[in-house]
């Protein structure tokens, strides 16, 4: 009912017309507003009116400019970083350890036999370019070589560089006698039945043959089932010789195995998947994790693992260890002590920064979700690259998990995969695409490490320590281990102080409102009520405009429907009579007695302007006129 009553009042007002004009509304606003400038525009003389009008407009423009600056600053969503320190008992981080060699050479020698022979021939060709290698080349299996060969690039004549297959025989070529110092070693990558080829250059022959061997080994291992690859790696009981956490003994059974293609079998201590995370009682070496590892250098793959040692990484519980990107090496024959400091990062989400809580809002399918691990940006970047591999090369790379229904790349099933892979790996557009689609985690924990090393075992204790370790490993009374095979690790909290780095909004809504109000009060001497008054006059201006437009349209329709007079214009008396008596009909002036000025099928003419009501010329307050109009409508 109140709505209906309001609509009836509005309809009556539309029919009756506005009770005040634009000028009257503006004068009323200037007389009644709480801001200072508009009042002076009305009350002062002509010169001061102009001065105050200019000042008011100038300051209003300044206020609008300052408001635009503050609103733009607020919508930039800047953050401030706060650093706080805390002290409490903390959970010990998860520790992942791997051997630098992914497989035992005794287990994979049969798979790599042809590849190793090619590698030996390549090294012989590089080291002894003048020696004859035609007879040796006849016994090699060139099936692997033909897909991705190594070549010499002779640039002694820059205008006419010469390329030569490194294992090819071409005695007439000038490059046949060049060595690695005079010629560059490059890798030839071809696709489309070897019709489209490109060269990947290297500044060092060592780097070239290492990359080539790793690429060919990937072809071989990609065709081997995963359980067989696990059996070819280092078992936990072989890698972990001794373990102690605080004062509690532990063993290889306290480690969770995981297969990481680049490093083979890796083992995670305190991962927190099935058991509760272990707390650290106190900071210091005595309350951390102590490990003795046997890396077994004598069984390294000679051309695949050129680095000897243990690879380790500290990370959160339930997080996948990307040890290739974030891990560190521990050198054999040393005792490596790692003091840990903890940084906790808390980022603001949208719209302040692009971060995700659990990765559910990231457009990339997380291929590491099968491990039941938490989201990380490395998991997203690797999943994004594998997705590009599948779409561009029709197969997945051996180092990353496979999407459902896809296969790993190899030369037999996908002859062009190496050309596609290396082109994709060097593509800047692919990297930018993945970086733009992936998001950082909103909550993250980083472990800062302080590393120190010392020789272990020392010369004085080397015999008895290696003797005891040999007895524990092989039950042999003789020494079967050497210092190049053992790595000792001490991982502990350096202190229980941890830092929390938290993002907070630099400009919140309170800051915005206080600055907007301060600028408005400083330049215009107003408050929030003044803004409400200004909004009110804007609404009234719009209301008057709507009323005038409706009245104009209504009058236009009536003028179109009104029949024109056939005789002389009506007199004032006739107009007054027509205004007061709707049945009044003027005398017809037409010479034809059968025609009438207002036939029945036409509507009655709209009366003209009535004579002025002189009482209306008396000035009355606007609120009195408005109340009378509303009373009439009711």
C-alpha positions, 0 to 999 in steps of 0.5 A: 500500500505505501508503494501504491500511494507513492506511485499515485503521488508521483503520477499526480506530480507528473500530470500537474508539473514540477513545483519548482524550476532548476533555478529555484532548486539551485537557489534553495540548495545554495541557501541551505547547504552546509558547505561554505562556498555556495552560500557566498555565491547567493549572498554577496554582491556581483563581484564577490559572487563571481569570485566565490563562484570561481573559487568554488568551482576551482576547489571542487575540481581539486577535490575531484582530482584528489579523489581520483588519485586516492581511488586509483591508489586504492584500486592498485591493490598494493600490499605492505610486507610485515616481518614478525619473529616467533619462538616455539617448538617446530615440526622437523622438516621433511628430508629427501635424499637421493644418489647422484647416479639414478641407476646402478651400472651393473643393472643397466649395463645391458640396456646401455651397451650400444649407447656406451659403444657409440659414446666411446667412439665419439670420445675417441673421435674427439680426442684423436681426430687423426686416428683411423676409426673406420674399422671401429665404426663397422661394429657400432649400432647406428640405429640410435645415432641416426636419429640424433647424431653429433657433428663437427662444425668447422668454422676456420673459414667463416665464409664457408663453414663445413659440417661433418658427421662426427662418426662419418668417414669423409677423408676428403673433407677439411673438417675430417682432421679438425679437433675439438679446439678448432671445430665446434661440436653440435647436435643435429635434430631433424623431423619430418623424415629428416627433411627439416633439421636444426643444429644445437651448438655447444661451447664445450665438447664435454657439455655436448656429449653429456647432453647427447648421452642423456637424451639417448638414455631417455629414449631407452629408459622411457620404454622400460616399465617403472617397476623395472626402473625402480629395481635398477636403482639404489635400494634404501638398505644400500643407501642408508647405512646409519640413521639417528633422530635426536636420541632415537635410532632410525633406519631405512624403514623410516624413509618413504621411497619415491621414484624421481626419474632424474635421480632414480630412487629417492627416500623421504624422511618425516614426509607426514603422509601416513604418520604424524610429523616429528617435532624437534625438541631443541635446536642444535646438532644433538637434536637433529637428524644424523645420516651416513649414506653409501653412494657406491661410486664404483657402480655409477653409470659412467657417462650419465652421472658425472657428479658424485655425491648425495642430493638432498632437499628440505621441504614441508610435509606432504609436499612433493620434492622437486629435488633437481630444481631446489636440492643441494649436493653433499660431497662424499668423504665429508661431514656436511652440517646443515643449520636450518632457519624457517621462514613462513610466507603468507601472501594475500589472495586476489585482488592483491596478488596472484596466489592460490590456496590449494591450486583448485583455481589454476587452469593447469591440471596438476599431474602430481596430484596422484602423489597426494601432495600439496600444490606448489608452483613447481608442480604447476610449471612441470605439469604445464610443460608436459601438457605442451609436450603432449599437445605439440609432440604427441607424447610426454617427456620421461622426466614428468608424470604422464596425463591419462592415456598418453605415452612417453616419448621415444625414437621408435614410436615418435621419431620427431620427439627430440626436435619438438622437445628441444624446440619447446624447451628453448621457446620463450613463449612457452615459458611465459605462457606457463608462468602466466597461468601458474600461481604461487601458493598463498601459504608457504614455508621456506627453509634457509640453510647454513652449510658447513663441511669437514673431511670425514672420516679423518686420517686418524679414524679412517681405518676403524670407521670404514672397518665398522661400516664394512662390517655392518654393510657386508658382514665382512671382516675386511674393509670393503668401503672407501671414503669416496663412498660415504657421506655424513649429514647433520641436519638440525634447527639452528634456532627455534626463532622463526620469521613470518613474512606476511602481506597486508593491504597497504590501502584499506577502505578506512584509509580511502574514506579518511583521505576522501573526507579529509580532502573534501573537508579541507577544500570545501569545508564539508562532510558526509552530510554535504555529500548527501545534500549534493546527491539530493540535488542531483536526484531533484535535477533528474526528477525535474528533467524526467517530469519535463520530458514526460510533460513535453511528450504528453503535450506533443501527443495531444497537439498531434491529436488536436483537430485544427480550427476551420474558422477564426481562432476562439476568443478568450471567453470561449477558451475560458468557457471551454476550460470550465465546461468540457461540453462547450462547443463553439459556433461553427464558422464554416459556410457549409451547414452540413460540416462541423468543426468538431465531428463526433469521431474526433476528440474534444480540443485541448483547452488553451492556456487559462487566464492567469491566476493572480494569486499564484504570483504571490511568493510562497515557500517551496515546502508549502507548495509541495505539501499542497501538491501532495495533499491534492494527490491524496 
